[in-house]
Amino acid sequence: MGRWAIILAAGLSLWAGATWAQPVARAPLNPATAPFADLARHRDDPAWARLSVATLRFADGDYRWTLIVISDPTRPAGPFWFVPHDDENAAFDAGLHALSTYGGRLVAVANGGRRDLAAGGRGMAGCAHPCDPNRDFGPQGPLYDATVLGLMDPGQPVVGLHTNAPGGSGHGGRGSVFVDPADSDRVFASPTASGVFANGDTVAIVAGRAPKAQARPPCVETLNAGGVHVAYEQVSGPPGGAGDGSLSNRLALEARDPPRVYVGLEARHGDAASEIAMIDVLMTCPAFVAP
Ligand SMILES: [Zn+2]
C-alpha cells in the first residue's frame, strides 16, 4: 500500500467515527481468502457463517501492528480470547474453537507466524521497546494498549491463550513455563491432576497484587477441581501501571474494583486438545458463565 493509500485508509477509519485516539485502519476480512496461515488452517470451518472477521492495522510510533479480530455477534457475552504470539498455532486453534463454542471475541496478533515483532519494516524498528507482543501493554505501546483493551466489553472476562516448550528449565523467557505442584509459594495445585494436566507445562496462570496467601483469584477452585494446576503471579507496580507489560500484569494493575477477570492458559506447543480441555473446565467457573 502506498503512502497516500495508508493516509486515506487511516483517514477513512477516523471519519467513520472510530473511537480510537489515533487512526486505526479497520478492514473486513474474508476468511476464505485471507492471507493469514491461522485462518487458512480453518478455511472450511462452518463457524465462519456466523462470525465476523476484520483486521485492525495501526502504527504505534515505529511499531506496525496487525490484529485479527473475530467476533460472534450472536453471542457477544462470551469471553475475550487473546492470542498475542503468532507462532503458537495451537493457542489460536484452541481460541477459534472456544469462540465457536462459547462466543465472545477473539483477538490475535498477526506477525507472519513469528512470536516477536521483527526489527525493520514489518515490526518494531530495532525493537527499542520489547519485541514481545505480550510485553507491550502500557506506556511502551500506548495505541496497542488502548486498541486491545478498547475491544473488551465492560466486565468481559479475558482468557490469554499460549503454548510453550516442554520442560522445567526456567520460568517465563522464551515461552518456557513450568509449574511444580509442590511449589506452594506459587502454585494452587490440583490434587486430581493427571495425564497431560500433570506434565507441568499444561497449566492456568492467574495474577494479582496480593501475596498468594491472601489472594483470592477467580476460578482457582473450579480449575483445581477439574484437575488443572493454577500458577499465581504476584504483580507489583503502581495502580494504573502495566507491570512487565503483559496483559495479565496490565489488567491486574488496572484501576478497577473488582479487577477484570483474567486467566491465562498454557499448553505444550501443538497441543490444542489440552488447551481446549482446560477451556472447557474454565467455562464452568461462575465468573465465565455468560449471563
Ligand atoms: Zn505465548
Residues whose N, C-alpha, C, O or C-beta is under 5 A from the ligand:
A	BS01	ZN	H85 E88 L161 H162 T163
